Amino acid sequence: MDLDAVAEWSRYVVSLAVFAYLAAWLAFCAEAGQRSRIRRALEAPAAAPAAELVGVGTGADSRPAAGSGGADAPARVPDGLTERADRTGRTGRALLVLATVVLAAGVVMRGVGTGRTPWGNMYEFSITGALVASVVFLVLARTVVGRAVAVWAVLLIFVTLGLAVTLLYVPPGPLVPALRSYWLVVHVGAAVVAFGLFTVSAVTSALQIVSERSAKRGRTTGFGASLPDSGTLDRLSYRLTAIAFPIWTFGPLILGAIWAEVSWGRYWGWDPKEVWALITWLAYAAYLHARATAGWKGSKASVVSLVGYGTVLFSYFGVNIFFNGLHSYGGL
């Protein structure tokens, strides 16, 4: 089998990963539903004995026996529900591992088939960025916060890959002259890693807002009440951004400027991609600065984080689609 065929077959492998992520998402949805039933059972008061409710019998013999129930008795979780939820969660994590391995194989096949790093266009950037996000989430998958983020993080990865294999796919081929450089590995590679981290951070920030608003309204049931404490989600989002931000600074900005000088004879030319990379950097710098100096936490900080992620998405999709510049070759 020639290398071009290997690169073409990578699309089918990535498509298999899409179905594996779908299966993992369904498993995480089922687990979330089961754990919601457990919470409702624990929060609901136990039913009083029938004899007490209808007033049958008098005297000492009419009182409920100890441990037989009553208004103040602890609620009972349906038999086997906790075990089923644990088993479903393990199934979801196993499917996520499988999906990640299959996606990694598809990314490697694309690289082998093209003889270069597989992030030279929007399709390749999408599948590689999704892989990074999936690996980041696998690290969190065994934690309580990870289980809460699971449904939405896996869904986002599934949608990203679905768009990649259907709308963004391009056949394997040589890179445009501007990308035929070792700078592609470090510059775009750093952007891919930062993109994956920003993605998981954005999902966590969105869930933090929901959790905080639910707590302020005193809700004990519903989606918001099922999430971890908003402070825990806030700290996780901050830590992910704190890791991604220096990577973005080093890769897209500093190394990008050096590569621009090597390729085009200038460090900065106000190209649309350069401008939006700078806007993304400023948005996340504002987020980190607000937390460090003004003490912003919770929903206010999460909104800024989501604005930053919006600039990342526009730099990824909008600039490539709506603007014509030196970076208009389909990559980041």
N, C-alpha and C positions, 0 to 999 in steps of 0.2 A: 504494500500500500504506500503510495507516495505521500509526501508531506502535506500537499494541498488537500488530499482526501482526509488526512488526519485532522486538519483544521476544520474541514467541513463537518466531519463526524462529531467534533466537539460541540456543535450546535445541538445535536440530538442528545448528547450526554447532559448538557445544560438543561434541555427540555425535560429530561428525566428528573433532574434536580428540582425543577419547578413542581412536578407532581409530588415529590417527596416532601417539599416544604408545605404543600397544600395538606398532605396527610398529617404532618406535624402540627400545623395550625388547627386542624380539626380536633386532634387529640388534646391540644392545649385548651381549646374551647370547651371540650367535654369536661376536662379537669376543672376549669373555672366554674362551670355549671354545677358540678358535684360539690365543690368546696363552698359554693354559695348556698346549696341546700344544707350543708353541715352548719354554716353560720346561722342560718334561719332557725334550724332545729335547736341550736344552743341558746339562741336569744329568746325563743318562744317559751312562755311558762308552761310547765307540765300540766296535763289535764288532771283535775281532781277525780277521785274515785266516784263511780256512779252512785254508790250508796250515800255518799256525802252530798252529792248534787241533788238527789231526790228526797233526802231526809229520811231514808229507811233506817229504822232501828233507833233506839235511844240508849242513853247511858254510855258506860265505858266501852261496851262492845260495838257501839256505832262509830267510834272514832277510827280514822284510818290508821292502819298499822304503820310502824316506823319503816321508812323506806318504800312504802307502797305508792307514793305519789303525793299530790297535793299542790296547792298554789305555789308553795315555796320550794318544791322539790326540784332538783336539777333536771334540765331537759335531757331527753335521750336522743342520741343520733341514730337514725335508722341502721339496722344491722348491716354490717359490711360496707357501709358507704365510705367510711374513711379509708378502708383498704382499697376499695375500687378507685378512689380519687388518687391515692398514692400510686397504684398500678397504672392508671391512665397517665399520670405525670411522667412516670418512668418511660412509658411508651412514647410520649411526646418527645422527651429528651433523646431517646434512642433514634427516633425518626429524624430529629434535627441533626444528630451526629451523622446519620446516613446521608442526609441531604447535603450537609457541608462537605463530606468526603466526595460525593458524586460531583458537586459543583467544583471542588478543587481539581478533580480529574479533568473536567471540561475546560477549566482555565489553563491547566498545564498543557492539554492537548492543543488548545488554540496557540499557545506559545511555541510548542514544538513544531506545529504545522506551518507557522509563519516564520520560524527562525528568529524570533525577537520576543521582547517582553510583551505580554498581551494586554496593553492598554494604550493602543495607538488611535482609537476611535471611540465613539460614544458607546457602541455595543460592548467593546472590550472593557472600557472603563466601568460600565454598569455591572457586568458579571464579576469583575474583580473587586469593586467596591462592595457589592453584596456579599462576596466571600469574606471580606474583612469584617463587615458588620455581623455576619453569622458567627465567625470565630470569637468576636468580642462577646456576643451574647452567650455562646457556649460556656464562657468563663463564669457568667452570672447565673447560668441555668439552674444550679442547685440551690440557690439562695431564695428566700421568700420574695425579695424584690425582683429577682430574675423571673420567678413564676408569674408575677403580676405583669411584668413587661412582655412576657412571652407572646401572648396572643397578638399584640399589636406590632411587636418587632418582627415576628415571623411573617405576619401578613404584609408588612411593608417590603420585606425581602422578596416574598412571593410576587407582589405586584411589580417590583423593579425588574425581576428576572422575566416575568411574563411580557413586559413591555420590551425588554431587550431582545428576546428571541422572536418577537412578532413584528415590532415596528422599527427597532434600531439595528437589526442585523444587517451586516454587510459581509460579502464574501471575503475570504482571506486574500491578501495581496500585499505588495510592498508598501512601505511607508512613504508618505510624501517627503521630499528632500529635507524639509525643515525638521523632521523628526528622526532622521537617520544620524543619531548621535547617542553617545553613552549618557548624555544628560537626560535622555528620556527615562532611563531607569530610576535615577534619583529624584528628578523633578516631578514627573507625573506619578511615580511610585509613592512619594511622600503625600501627594495630593489624594491618592486612592486611600491610603491608610487614614488620613485625617477625615476624609469623607465618611468612611465607615464608622469612625468614632463619633463624629458629629451626628450621624444618623441615629445611633442608639441613644445619644444624649438628648436629641430632640424628642424622641418617643418618651423618654423618662420625664422630660420637662412638661410635656403635654399631660401626662398622667398625674404629675405633681399638682398641676392647676386643678384638675378634677378632684383629687383627694382633698386638697385644702378647702375648696369651696364646699364640698360635702361635709367636712368637719365643722365649718363655720355655720352651716345651716342645721347642724345637729342631727344629721341623718345617720341612722344606724342600719339601714338596709339600702339596697341598690348598688349600682356599679361603683360609685365613689366610695361607699363604705367598705367595699371589698378590697380596696387598694391598700398597700402599706401606708404607714404614716407619711404625711407630706414632707416632713423634715428628712426622712430617710431617702425619699426620691430626690429631693432637692440636693442633698449631699452627693448622691451618685451622679446626677447630671453634672454637677460642678466638677467632680473628679475626672469624668470622661472628657469634659471640655478642657480642663487644665492639662490633660495629656495631649489632646488633639491640637491645641492652639500653637505650641512651639513647633510641632511638626508642620503645620500650615505655614508658620513664619519662615521656617527653614527651607521647605520645599517649594511651594508655589511662589513665594515672594523673593527670598534671597537667591536661591539657586535659579529661579526663573529669570531674575534680572541678570545674573551672570551668563546664563545660556543666551539670553537676548543679545547681550554684548558680543558674545562669540559668533552668533548667527547673523545678526543684523547691524552690528556696530554701534549699538546704544543700549544702555541699561534700562531705560524707561521711555516708552513712546506713546503712552496714553491709548494703547490699543484696548478695545472693549473688554477683552478677557483680563488684561492687566488691571484695568480700573475696577472690575467687579471682584477680582481677587483681593484688591486693596480694601474695597468696601466690606467684604467678608471679614477681613482681618480687623478692621475698625469696629465692626459690630461685636465681634467676640472679645476684642480688647475692652470695649465699653462694658460688656457683661462681667468680665473678670475684675475690672477696675471698680465697678459699682459694688461688687461683693466685698472686695478687699478694703475699700476706703469708706464707702457710704453705708456698709452693712446691709446691702440689699440681699434679701433672701426670699424664699417662697415664690408666690405668683409673679411679683414684680420682676424678679430675676429670671424666672422661667419665660416670661413674655419676651424679654430681651434675647434670651437664648434661641427662642423660636424665630425671632426676626433674623438673627444671625444665620440660622439654618435656611430660612427663606432666601437669603442672599447666596448661599451655597447652591441651592437648587436653580436659581436664576443664572448663576455663573455656569452651571452645568448644562441646563436646557436652553434657557432664554438667549444667552449670548451666542450659542452655536446655531440657533434657529433664526434669530431675528437680526443679528448683526453680521456685517462682513468686515473681517479684519485679518491680521496676520495669523491669528489662531483659528481661522475658519476652515479647519480640516476635519472636524468631527470629534476631536478629543477635548480634554479639559485644559 
